[in-house]
Amino acid sequence: MLRRLLQPVWVLLAIIFLIEAWLWDHLEPIVARIVAIIPLARFKQWLTERVDALPPAMTLIVFAVPILPLFPLKLAGLYLLTHEYWFTGMSTFLFAKMVGVGVTAFVFDVTRDKLLEMRWFERIYDLVLKLRAKASELVDPIKRRIRELVSGNGEGWSARTLRLIQRFRKSVHQAR
């Protein structure tokens, strides 16, 4: 009974986790392009050299510090939302989220090897990868079902409804 009640919560958490992973996957190449366009390549090389000279624990600080300035921006977005400035609040929060994920992807790319030297960080990293795979496994049947519903293939009521709408649209276009 409890498992059945918690199933939607787990699905929601899996979806949120996968959105974060999707943002990470899609913002990392964008950040790489930005690095290629503006002179961040030299900065990345400089940062890589400095990180190589640091012990792993100090590398963790290098990884965590760039995210801290974005936290007040997220709070400002939440403040705007609570005062019913919906568009401005959402825009501010999403901007902070996107920049945060992009900066984190950039810094993690530079610090990954040093961070993985710490055994506990490696275990957490492996756990996150396993959670991502589990979240995909949990959400994939739902995504597949949504695709089936939207595509109109199959024999369910939604497929019949979509086919009916398509026939109606076709007849309206032919009547013109």
Disulfide bonds with the S-S distance in Angstrom:
none
